[in-house]
Each structure stands twice: as structure tokens, then as C-alpha cells.
């Protein structure tokens, strides 16, 4: 018998060996429930005892004595018993609550064994998970390309660190103001700590092994685009049109994430109305798109089957000839009064290469407002009837491919708009077709989406995404694959052929074997208000000669 007992491995009866090691982490929950059960049992005994004392019938001996004496005897009898139970309950309560106070307030700092085993408490782990975020990696997933991580300071504290704190400020966001990826990527997976009963009997969800997040951002590219905007105000957006990956997105002026750790620093940035460093110009600042908008007008022509349209009857009310939408209208001419398409039979391909204003103004009116509006909606642009409606469209989070609404809302661009109401004159709508006038409610992010729709090999607009592990999702079918291929070839004339407005790109890429395509654009932007250091508006008086 002794030999048999010696051969048994008694370790299997230890809590950590039962049910795959899940009993040990549920022990605190079980003890909490046991404590509450015993507490309620004790309270029940006291309540029953008090009730029985009040309802106890008088003894025969008590009936024979005077009422005053009987009452005194009953009170004395009850007091002695109750006093004993009171002392027991007080001592038990002080012991139990003192035990809880020690383990919750002091053991974490003083008890080595508690520190070593604390991680096995499931509720403690889940509560800590809400405060400790994962690392944020760039698209490579390599640790040396980290965008946000924890480091140990000299005094032993754990501190969140951002290697590209200025370059990634608008994307990552801070604890103040509009939430960015830092506040939305991890809160989506954190939930409330389960109750003790759920842990003991219901909760079987394993703890996440890895909470790190990999973004689509290319760290080196993000640094590069930020350098291109040094000393300038503007934004750069780089998308992969095949997958929707946002490879780089930067707005300048930016700010350091260290500057918004304090409330004073945040208020200082918020009141800088001249530079507006907290504003993401890439997604939330409107600009006139200029000739880059002609890409949308070209797409609209393809969708209508009018890509071969010629305008041989171009009105000639100016020298060189310009497009006059109606009698008495001001003419729409090419930039600087040049004559980029003086011939009357210029095809779309040639007009796009030289960026002819009068051709695309006439093309927009030829296609009509309904056709142009339908194409705009394929790119996520809201179409409105009146100019005043263009200012109240809010944000457009639905364009994002994101794992949660919180992430999509944190990156939501302002809704770009196009006015297509019947009250617009042909002159006004012609200006929109060439990217001026009432087409001015465009964000850089929106213009990148228009280019991406043509750049996609299937002719689809793929929803942009910032989380690298999400599969691509199509927003719309902009063109057929065959039409998209022709449209891309037309865009390549801008940079690859002599006379194209982007010929400088070909020179820069000489010898690399890289072929490019695109659309240049120049637009007139109203002067941005200038403020002094006290926030007062500055005015400049400009004198012109005759």
C-alpha cells in the first residue's frame, strides 16, 4: 500500500494542474463568492436570532412575576446572547475587511509572493489591459520600425514613446481633443472586467497573446513626405490603389505629441489660429482642386461612353478662342490666356495632357449635371443643390475600411461636396468641370481617392484602410477594367509625353525604369487670415498700379 501511494504523482491534484491550469486563476473569484456567501449566512443567522428573540413566548415562571421584573429578566437574557454575537461579528468583519484592505492596498508593493502571482488573477489582468496598450508597428511589422511603444525611463517608470511624434501626430492623436488611433485601436478590444461569478462559471475566453497592431503606414515614406512639406502649409496622401493601404498621410504644420501631454500645452496649440497645428489638412481642410479635378470629369465621360467627344463648334468670342457657355457669359479660357487647344477637333487625350480649361468646362456641360453628380458619388463626394448646403455635410467615416466604427470615426474625413443644382448657370458648372468655382470643397484625401479609382487595375475604388491585416473592400465600381486601362494611359501623357504639364516627373525618374502618370493642378486659394501672437487678425493693404 505504501509503495502504491509513493508511485502516485500527487502534483496532479494541485490547482494549477486541474482543468489546464484555469482553476488557479479563478481562485480569487471563488474566494470572493465564498466570502459573500458566508457573510450573508451570518447575517441570516443574526436576523433569525433577533426575530426569534422578539417573538419568543413568555415562560411560565415569567408569568407569575410582576411585569416589570419579567421584562428585566428577558432583556438581560437577550442582551447577554446578543452581545456575544455582536463581538463575534465585529471581530469577523474586521478580520475579513482587514484582509481585503491589505491585499488590495498594500500587498502589491510589500508582498513579494503577491507580486509574483498577481498576474494569475483574471480580473486584475483585464483591468490592467485597459491601461497598457500594445505596440504600433508600421507595415513591415519589424520592431525597428515601431511607431509607438513602451520604454523604461531612468526613474524606473514605464512611458509611452513615439519615434515619429510629429510625423504621426495627426494619425495617432492624443488623450485630448479628437481621438486618434492611440485611443481607438486598443479600446476596441478592451471590455469591462467580468464579475467573479462569470469568471468562476461562465468566462472561458482566453487572454489575447498579442495586442500589437500593424498599420499600413510605411515609416520611411512617412518621414520622407514630412520632409517635403518643411516650411510649407499643406498635406500629402499616398495610397495603394489596389489594396486601399494608406502608405503615408501627413499634414503640416504639425505638432509634437509631447506638447499635448499637459492641458496648457494643448490649449497653446489650439489657440494658434495662424498655423492651426491640430488641424489635419489632409482630411479636414477644403481646397480648390484645380485641374486635378479634371480626372473626375474624364472618368464621367468614360462612364457615359463620351470619351471620344469632340467640340468642333467651339465658340470664338476672344482671341485666342475660348469657350463661352451662353450668350453674354464670360468666356472660359485656358490658363494665362494661352491657346492650348486652338484646333477645334482636339480629343480628350490631348486636352488632358495639356490641361485645357475650356475643353473640360465644355465637356462637363456636355455630359450634364446628373451624369457628373452620379460619378462624383462613386468617389464618395456628396452632391448638393445649393452652395449653402456644401458647408453642412459633416464627416464621412463610411469611406474607411476599419475593424470598428470607433477607428473609422477617429479618421473620418470631412465630406467633400459638389454643387449640381439646376439654378447654376452653365458658366458656373463649367468652372466646376475644370476644378474651380463651386468644386472648391475638396480635401487632399478625397483627391487621392479619385486618382486611386483610376489607378486600380479593376477600375474599382477600394476603401482606404489603416489596419494592415484587413482584407481589401471595394467602395464602388468606378470604371470597367478596360476603361481604367485607357484612363491610366491618358494620365501617363501628362508625365511621359512632350508637352505634358508634368514633364518634370519624367526627368526626375530618368534611368530608373519607372513609368508615372497623374494630373497636375493649380488653383487660386483665398489668402489665409494672419494673426499676431495675441490672436488679433492682421490686415495687409496691397496697392496696385493702373
C-alpha positions as CSV (number, residue, x, y, z in Angstrom):
1,X,0.0,0.0,0.0
2,X,2.8,2.4,0.9
3,X,4.5,1.6,-2.4
4,X,1.3,2.4,-4.3
5,X,0.9,5.7,-2.6
6,X,4.6,6.6,-3.3
7,X,4.1,5.9,-7.0
8,X,1.2,8.4,-7.3
9,X,2.2,11.8,-8.7
10,X,0.3,14.0,-6.2
11,X,1.2,17.1,-8.1
12,X,-1.7,16.5,-10.4
13,X,-4.1,17.5,-7.6
14,X,-2.6,20.9,-7.3
15,X,-4.9,23.7,-8.6
16,X,-2.6,24.7,-11.4
17,X,-2.8,21.2,-12.9
18,X,-6.6,21.0,-12.9
19,X,-8.5,21.9,-16.0
20,X,-5.5,23.1,-17.9
21,X,-4.3,25.5,-15.2
22,X,-7.5,27.5,-15.2
23,X,-8.5,26.8,-11.6
24,X,-5.7,28.8,-10.1
25,X,-6.6,32.0,-11.9
26,X,-10.2,31.5,-10.8
27,X,-9.3,31.0,-7.1
28,X,-9.7,34.7,-6.2
29,X,-13.1,34.8,-7.8
30,X,-14.1,31.6,-5.9
31,X,-12.9,33.0,-2.6
32,X,-14.8,36.2,-3.2
33,X,-18.0,34.3,-3.8
34,X,-17.3,32.1,-0.7
35,X,-16.8,35.2,1.4
36,X,-20.0,36.8,0.3
37,X,-21.9,33.5,0.9
38,X,-20.6,33.2,4.4
39,X,-21.3,36.9,5.1
40,X,-24.9,36.6,4.0
41,X,-25.3,33.3,6.0
42,X,-24.0,35.1,9.1
43,X,-26.4,38.0,8.6
44,X,-29.2,35.5,8.2
45,X,-28.4,33.8,11.5
46,X,-28.4,37.1,13.3
47,X,-31.6,38.2,11.7
48,X,-33.3,34.9,12.6
49,X,-32.0,35.1,16.2
50,X,-33.3,38.7,16.6
51,X,-36.7,37.7,15.2
52,X,-36.9,34.7,17.4
53,X,-36.0,36.8,20.5
54,X,-38.8,39.3,19.7
55,X,-41.3,36.5,19.1
56,X,-40.3,34.2,21.9
57,X,-43.3,33.3,24.1
58,X,-43.1,34.2,27.8
59,X,-42.0,31.3,30.1
60,X,-44.4,30.0,32.8
61,X,-42.1,31.4,35.5
62,X,-42.2,34.8,33.9
63,X,-46.0,34.9,34.0
64,X,-46.0,34.7,37.8
65,X,-43.7,37.6,38.4
66,X,-44.6,41.2,38.1
67,X,-44.4,42.6,34.6
68,X,-41.5,45.0,35.4
69,X,-39.4,42.1,36.7
70,X,-40.3,39.8,33.8
71,X,-39.3,42.5,31.3
72,X,-36.0,42.9,33.0
73,X,-35.3,39.2,33.0
74,X,-36.0,38.9,29.3
75,X,-33.8,41.9,28.4
76,X,-30.9,40.6,30.4
77,X,-31.2,37.2,28.8
78,X,-31.3,38.6,25.3
79,X,-28.6,41.2,25.9
80,X,-26.1,38.5,27.0
81,X,-26.7,36.4,24.0
82,X,-26.7,39.3,21.5
83,X,-23.5,40.8,23.0
84,X,-21.7,37.6,22.3
85,X,-22.8,37.5,18.7
86,X,-22.0,41.2,18.3
87,X,-18.5,40.7,19.4
88,X,-18.1,37.7,17.1
89,X,-19.5,39.6,14.1
90,X,-17.3,42.7,14.7
91,X,-14.2,40.6,15.1
92,X,-15.0,38.6,12.0
93,X,-15.8,41.7,9.9
94,X,-12.6,43.4,11.0
95,X,-10.6,40.3,10.1
96,X,-12.1,39.9,6.7
97,X,-12.1,43.5,5.7
98,X,-8.6,44.0,7.1
99,X,-7.6,41.0,5.0
100,X,-9.1,42.6,1.9
101,X,-7.5,46.0,2.6
102,X,-4.1,44.5,2.9
103,X,-4.3,42.6,-0.3
104,X,-5.8,45.4,-2.3
105,X,-3.8,48.4,-1.0
106,X,-0.5,47.2,0.4
107,X,0.3,43.7,-0.9
108,X,1.1,45.0,-4.4
109,X,4.1,46.9,-3.0
110,X,5.1,44.9,0.0
111,X,4.4,41.2,-0.6
112,X,6.7,39.5,-3.0
113,X,4.6,36.4,-3.3
114,X,1.6,38.5,-4.2
115,X,3.5,40.3,-6.9
116,X,4.7,37.0,-8.4
117,X,1.2,35.6,-8.5
118,X,-0.9,38.7,-9.2
119,X,-0.8,38.2,-13.0
120,X,-2.8,35.0,-12.5
121,X,-5.9,36.9,-11.3
122,X,-8.0,37.2,-14.5
123,X,-9.8,40.3,-13.4
124,X,-6.6,42.0,-12.5
125,X,-5.1,41.2,-15.9
126,X,-8.1,42.5,-17.8
127,X,-8.2,45.7,-15.7
128,X,-4.5,46.3,-16.4
129,X,-5.1,45.6,-20.1
130,X,-7.2,48.7,-20.3
131,X,-4.2,50.8,-19.3
132,X,-1.4,49.0,-21.1
133,X,-1.7,49.3,-24.9
134,X,0.1,47.3,-27.4
135,X,2.9,48.4,-29.7
136,X,2.0,50.1,-33.0
137,X,4.2,48.8,-35.9
138,X,4.5,50.1,-39.4
139,X,3.6,47.9,-42.4
140,X,6.8,45.9,-42.2
141,X,5.9,44.6,-38.7
142,X,9.6,44.9,-37.6
143,X,10.5,46.2,-34.2
144,X,13.0,48.7,-35.6
145,X,10.1,50.3,-37.5
146,X,7.9,50.8,-34.4
147,X,5.5,53.8,-34.4
148,X,4.5,53.6,-30.7
149,X,5.9,51.5,-27.9
150,X,6.8,51.5,-24.2
151,X,10.2,52.2,-22.7
152,X,11.7,52.3,-19.3
153,X,12.7,55.7,-18.0
154,X,15.7,56.4,-15.8
155,X,13.5,56.5,-12.7
156,X,12.0,53.1,-13.5
157,X,8.7,54.3,-14.8
158,X,7.1,52.9,-18.0
159,X,6.5,55.6,-20.6
160,X,4.7,55.6,-24.0
161,X,7.2,56.7,-26.7
162,X,6.6,57.8,-30.3
163,X,9.7,57.8,-32.6
164,X,7.8,59.9,-35.2
165,X,5.8,62.0,-32.7
166,X,5.5,65.0,-35.2
167,X,5.1,63.0,-38.4
168,X,2.4,60.7,-36.9
169,X,0.7,63.2,-34.5
170,X,-2.5,63.7,-36.6
171,X,-2.9,60.0,-37.1
172,X,-2.1,58.8,-33.6
173,X,-3.8,61.6,-31.7
174,X,-3.6,62.3,-28.0
175,X,-5.7,61.9,-24.9
176,X,-7.2,65.3,-25.5
177,X,-9.3,66.6,-28.4
178,X,-10.3,64.4,-31.3
179,X,-9.5,60.8,-30.7
180,X,-6.8,59.2,-32.9
181,X,-5.6,55.7,-33.4
182,X,-4.0,55.6,-29.9
183,X,-7.4,55.9,-28.2
184,X,-9.4,53.7,-30.7
185,X,-7.1,50.9,-31.8
186,X,-6.9,49.3,-28.4
187,X,-10.2,50.3,-26.7
188,X,-12.0,48.3,-29.4
189,X,-10.7,45.1,-27.9
190,X,-10.8,46.0,-24.2
191,X,-14.1,45.3,-22.4
192,X,-15.2,45.5,-18.8
193,X,-13.7,43.2,-16.3
194,X,-16.1,40.2,-15.8
195,X,-17.7,39.7,-12.4
196,X,-16.5,37.0,-10.1
197,X,-19.5,34.7,-10.8
198,X,-18.8,35.0,-14.6
199,X,-15.2,34.1,-14.1
200,X,-16.0,31.1,-12.0
201,X,-18.8,29.5,-14.0
202,X,-19.1,31.2,-17.4
203,X,-16.0,33.0,-18.6
204,X,-13.8,30.8,-20.8
205,X,-12.3,33.4,-23.2
206,X,-8.5,33.2,-23.3
207,X,-6.4,36.2,-22.8
208,X,-5.1,37.7,-26.1
209,X,-1.5,36.7,-26.6
210,X,-0.5,39.6,-28.8
211,X,-2.2,43.0,-28.7
212,X,0.3,44.8,-31.0
213,X,-1.2,46.4,-34.1
214,X,0.4,46.7,-37.5
215,X,-0.5,49.7,-39.6
216,X,-0.3,50.2,-43.4
217,X,1.9,53.2,-42.9
218,X,5.4,53.0,-44.3
219,X,7.6,54.6,-41.7
220,X,10.4,55.7,-44.1
221,X,7.8,57.1,-46.6
222,X,6.0,58.9,-43.8
223,X,9.3,60.6,-42.8
224,X,10.0,61.4,-46.5
225,X,6.7,63.2,-47.1
226,X,7.0,65.1,-43.9
227,X,10.4,66.4,-45.1
228,X,8.9,67.6,-48.4
229,X,6.5,69.9,-46.5
230,X,9.0,71.5,-44.2
231,X,8.3,75.3,-44.1
232,X,5.0,74.8,-46.0
233,X,1.4,74.5,-45.2
234,X,-0.3,71.6,-46.9
235,X,-0.8,67.8,-46.9
236,X,0.3,64.7,-48.7
237,X,-1.7,61.5,-49.0
238,X,-0.2,58.3,-50.5
239,X,-2.5,55.3,-51.2
240,X,-2.1,51.9,-52.8
241,X,-5.0,51.8,-55.3
242,X,-5.0,48.0,-55.4
243,X,-5.5,47.4,-51.7
244,X,-6.5,50.7,-50.2
245,X,-3.5,50.8,-47.9
246,X,-2.7,54.3,-46.6
247,X,1.1,54.3,-47.1
248,X,1.6,57.9,-45.9
249,X,-0.6,60.7,-44.7
250,X,0.9,63.9,-43.3
251,X,-0.3,67.4,-42.6
252,X,1.9,70.4,-42.0
253,X,2.2,72.4,-39.7
254,X,2.1,69.5,-37.2
255,X,2.9,69.3,-33.5
256,X,4.7,67.1,-31.1
257,X,2.7,64.6,-29.1
258,X,4.8,65.6,-26.0
259,X,3.3,69.1,-26.4
260,X,-0.2,67.8,-25.7
261,X,0.5,65.8,-22.6
262,X,-0.4,68.8,-20.5
263,X,-3.6,70.9,-20.7
264,X,-1.5,74.1,-21.0
265,X,0.3,72.7,-24.0
266,X,-2.9,71.6,-25.7
267,X,-4.5,75.0,-25.2
268,X,-1.5,76.7,-26.6
269,X,-1.7,74.7,-29.8
270,X,-5.5,75.1,-30.0
271,X,-5.2,78.9,-29.9
272,X,-2.6,79.1,-32.6
273,X,-5.1,80.2,-35.3
274,X,-2.4,81.2,-37.7
275,X,-0.8,77.8,-38.1
276,X,-3.6,75.5,-36.8
277,X,-1.2,72.7,-35.9
278,X,-4.0,70.5,-34.6
279,X,-5.8,70.6,-37.9
280,X,-5.3,67.6,-40.2
281,X,-5.2,69.4,-43.5
282,X,-5.1,66.1,-45.3
283,X,-8.6,65.0,-44.3
284,X,-10.3,68.1,-42.8
285,X,-9.3,71.1,-44.8
286,X,-11.0,72.1,-48.0
287,X,-9.0,73.3,-51.0
288,X,-9.9,74.1,-54.6
289,X,-8.7,71.1,-56.5
290,X,-7.8,73.0,-59.7
291,X,-7.1,70.9,-62.7
292,X,-6.6,67.7,-60.7
293,X,-10.4,67.6,-60.7
294,X,-10.4,67.1,-64.5
295,X,-9.7,63.4,-63.7
296,X,-13.2,63.1,-62.3
297,X,-14.6,64.8,-65.4
298,X,-12.7,62.4,-67.6
299,X,-14.0,59.4,-65.6
300,X,-17.5,60.8,-66.0
301,X,-17.0,60.9,-69.8
302,X,-15.9,57.2,-69.8
303,X,-18.9,56.2,-67.7
304,X,-21.2,57.9,-70.2
305,X,-19.4,56.5,-73.2
306,X,-18.5,60.0,-74.3
307,X,-14.7,59.7,-74.1
308,X,-14.4,60.4,-77.8
309,X,-16.3,63.6,-77.7
310,X,-15.1,66.5,-79.9
311,X,-16.2,70.1,-79.9
312,X,-15.7,71.4,-83.5
313,X,-18.2,74.3,-82.9
314,X,-16.2,75.9,-80.2
315,X,-17.4,79.5,-79.9
316,X,-14.9,82.1,-80.7
317,X,-15.6,85.3,-78.8
318,X,-12.0,86.0,-77.8
319,X,-8.6,85.8,-79.3
320,X,-7.3,83.2,-78.8
321,X,-10.6,81.2,-78.9
322,X,-12.3,80.5,-75.6
323,X,-15.4,78.6,-74.5
324,X,-18.5,80.9,-73.9
325,X,-21.2,78.8,-72.2
326,X,-24.1,81.1,-73.3
327,X,-24.6,84.5,-75.0
328,X,-23.5,87.2,-72.7
329,X,-21.5,84.9,-70.5
330,X,-17.9,85.5,-69.6
331,X,-15.6,83.2,-71.6
332,X,-13.6,80.3,-70.1
333,X,-10.1,80.3,-71.4
334,X,-7.0,78.2,-70.9
335,X,-4.7,79.2,-68.1
336,X,-3.0,82.6,-68.6
337,X,-4.9,83.3,-71.8
338,X,-2.9,80.7,-73.7
339,X,-4.1,78.7,-76.7
340,X,-3.6,75.1,-75.6
341,X,-6.3,73.7,-77.9
342,X,-6.8,76.3,-80.7
343,X,-7.7,73.4,-83.0
344,X,-11.4,72.6,-83.0
345,X,-11.1,68.8,-83.0
346,X,-8.9,68.2,-80.0
347,X,-9.5,64.8,-78.4
348,X,-9.8,64.1,-74.7
349,X,-6.3,62.6,-74.6
350,X,-4.7,65.7,-75.9
351,X,-6.8,68.1,-73.8
352,X,-6.0,66.2,-70.6
353,X,-2.3,66.2,-71.4
354,X,-2.1,70.0,-71.7
355,X,-4.8,70.5,-69.1
356,X,-7.2,72.6,-71.2
357,X,-9.7,74.5,-69.1
358,X,-12.1,75.4,-71.9
359,X,-12.3,71.8,-73.1
360,X,-13.2,70.3,-69.7
361,X,-15.6,73.1,-68.9
362,X,-17.4,72.4,-72.1
363,X,-17.2,68.6,-71.5
364,X,-18.8,69.0,-68.1
365,X,-21.8,70.9,-69.6
366,X,-22.0,68.4,-72.5
367,X,-22.2,65.4,-70.0
368,X,-24.8,67.2,-67.9
369,X,-25.2,67.6,-64.1
370,X,-26.9,64.3,-63.5
371,X,-24.0,62.3,-65.1
372,X,-21.4,64.4,-63.3
373,X,-23.2,64.1,-60.0
374,X,-23.5,60.3,-60.4
375,X,-19.8,60.0,-61.0
376,X,-19.0,62.2,-58.0
377,X,-21.0,59.9,-55.7
378,X,-19.0,56.9,-56.9
379,X,-16.0,58.6,-55.3
380,X,-17.8,59.4,-52.1
381,X,-18.4,63.1,-52.9
382,X,-21.8,64.5,-51.7
383,X,-23.8,66.3,-54.4
384,X,-25.9,69.2,-53.2
385,X,-28.3,71.7,-54.9
386,X,-27.2,74.9,-53.4
387,X,-23.8,76.3,-52.3
388,X,-25.0,76.8,-48.7
389,X,-25.6,73.1,-48.4
390,X,-22.0,72.4,-49.2
391,X,-20.9,73.7,-45.8
392,X,-23.1,71.4,-43.6
393,X,-22.3,67.9,-44.8
394,X,-20.2,66.9,-41.8
395,X,-17.9,63.9,-41.9
396,X,-17.7,60.7,-44.0
397,X,-16.4,57.8,-41.9
398,X,-18.2,55.2,-44.1
399,X,-15.4,55.5,-46.7
400,X,-13.0,53.8,-44.4
401,X,-12.3,50.1,-44.2
402,X,-11.9,49.6,-40.5
403,X,-12.4,46.9,-37.9
404,X,-14.7,49.2,-35.8
405,X,-16.7,52.3,-36.0
406,X,-14.5,54.0,-33.4
407,X,-11.5,53.7,-35.7
408,X,-13.4,54.9,-38.7
409,X,-14.8,57.9,-36.8
410,X,-11.4,58.9,-35.5
411,X,-10.0,59.1,-39.0
412,X,-13.2,60.4,-40.6
413,X,-12.5,63.0,-43.4
414,X,-14.7,66.0,-44.0
415,X,-17.4,65.3,-46.6
416,X,-16.3,66.7,-49.9
417,X,-19.1,68.3,-51.9
418,X,-20.0,69.3,-55.4
419,X,-22.9,71.7,-56.2
420,X,-25.1,70.4,-59.1
421,X,-28.3,72.3,-58.6
422,X,-30.5,73.4,-61.5
423,X,-30.1,77.1,-60.6
424,X,-26.4,77.0,-61.5
425,X,-25.5,78.7,-64.8
426,X,-23.7,76.9,-67.5
427,X,-20.7,79.1,-66.7
428,X,-20.6,78.1,-63.0
429,X,-21.0,74.4,-63.8
430,X,-18.3,74.7,-66.5
431,X,-16.0,76.1,-63.9
432,X,-16.7,73.1,-61.7
433,X,-15.8,70.7,-64.5
434,X,-12.3,72.2,-64.7
435,X,-11.9,72.2,-60.9
436,X,-12.7,75.8,-60.0
437,X,-15.6,77.7,-58.6
438,X,-18.1,75.6,-56.6
439,X,-15.9,72.5,-56.8
440,X,-13.7,74.0,-54.1
441,X,-14.9,71.8,-51.2
442,X,-12.3,69.1,-51.7
443,X,-9.8,67.6,-49.2
444,X,-6.4,66.2,-50.3
445,X,-7.7,62.8,-49.1
446,X,-10.6,63.0,-51.5
447,X,-8.4,63.9,-54.4
448,X,-6.2,60.9,-53.6
449,X,-9.3,58.7,-53.8
450,X,-10.1,60.0,-57.2
451,X,-6.7,59.1,-58.5
452,X,-6.8,55.7,-56.8
453,X,-10.1,54.9,-58.5
454,X,-8.4,55.2,-61.9
455,X,-5.2,53.6,-60.7
456,X,-6.9,50.4,-59.6
457,X,-6.5,47.6,-62.2
458,X,-10.1,46.5,-61.9
459,X,-11.4,50.1,-62.1
460,X,-12.6,49.9,-58.5
461,X,-12.3,52.5,-55.7
462,X,-11.0,50.4,-52.8
463,X,-11.9,51.7,-49.4
464,X,-8.8,53.2,-47.7
465,X,-7.6,51.3,-44.6
466,X,-5.0,51.9,-41.9
467,X,-5.0,48.4,-40.3
468,X,-2.7,46.2,-42.3
469,X,-4.4,42.9,-41.6
470,X,-7.8,43.8,-43.0
471,X,-8.7,42.4,-46.5
472,X,-9.4,44.9,-49.3
473,X,-13.1,46.1,-49.6
474,X,-14.4,47.9,-52.7
475,X,-16.3,51.1,-52.2
476,X,-17.6,51.3,-55.8
477,X,-17.0,50.2,-59.4
478,X,-15.8,53.4,-61.0
479,X,-14.8,52.1,-64.4
480,X,-14.5,48.8,-66.2
481,X,-11.0,47.3,-66.2
482,X,-10.7,48.2,-69.9
483,X,-11.8,51.8,-69.4
484,X,-9.5,52.2,-66.4
485,X,-6.5,51.0,-68.5
486,X,-7.3,53.6,-71.2
487,X,-7.7,56.3,-68.5
488,X,-4.4,55.4,-67.0
489,X,-2.7,55.7,-70.4
490,X,-4.2,59.1,-70.8
491,X,-2.9,60.1,-67.3
492,X,0.6,58.9,-68.4
493,X,0.7,61.5,-71.2
494,X,0.9,64.2,-68.5
495,X,4.3,63.0,-67.3
496,X,5.6,60.8,-70.1
497,X,5.0,62.7,-73.3
498,X,6.5,66.0,-74.5
499,X,4.2,68.9,-73.8
500,X,2.6,67.3,-70.8
501,X,2.1,69.6,-67.8
502,X,4.0,67.1,-65.6
503,X,7.0,66.6,-67.8
504,X,9.4,67.4,-64.9
505,X,8.5,64.0,-63.4
506,X,9.9,62.1,-66.4
507,X,13.2,63.9,-66.0
508,X,13.3,63.1,-62.3
509,X,12.7,59.4,-63.0
510,X,15.1,59.1,-65.9
511,X,17.2,56.0,-65.7
512,X,15.0,54.3,-63.0
513,X,12.7,52.4,-65.3
514,X,9.7,53.7,-63.5
515,X,6.8,55.0,-65.6
516,X,4.4,57.5,-64.0
517,X,1.1,59.1,-64.7
518,X,-1.0,61.7,-63.0
519,X,-2.6,65.1,-63.2
520,X,-1.2,68.5,-62.3
521,X,-3.3,71.2,-60.9
522,X,-3.1,74.9,-59.9
523,X,-5.9,76.7,-58.1
524,X,-6.4,80.1,-56.6
525,X,-6.9,79.9,-52.8
526,X,-8.2,82.9,-50.9
527,X,-5.5,84.4,-48.7
528,X,-5.4,82.7,-45.3
529,X,-6.1,85.1,-42.4
530,X,-3.0,86.0,-40.5
531,X,-3.0,86.5,-36.7
532,X,-0.4,88.1,-34.4
533,X,0.9,86.5,-31.2
534,X,-2.1,87.8,-29.3
535,X,-4.6,86.3,-31.6
536,X,-5.6,89.6,-33.3
537,X,-6.3,89.5,-37.1
538,X,-3.6,91.2,-39.3
539,X,-4.6,93.0,-42.4
540,X,-2.4,93.8,-45.4
541,X,-3.1,96.7,-47.7
542,X,-2.0,96.0,-51.3
543,X,-1.6,98.9,-53.7
544,X,-1.7,98.2,-57.4
545,X,-0.8,100.5,-60.3
546,X,-3.1,101.2,-63.2
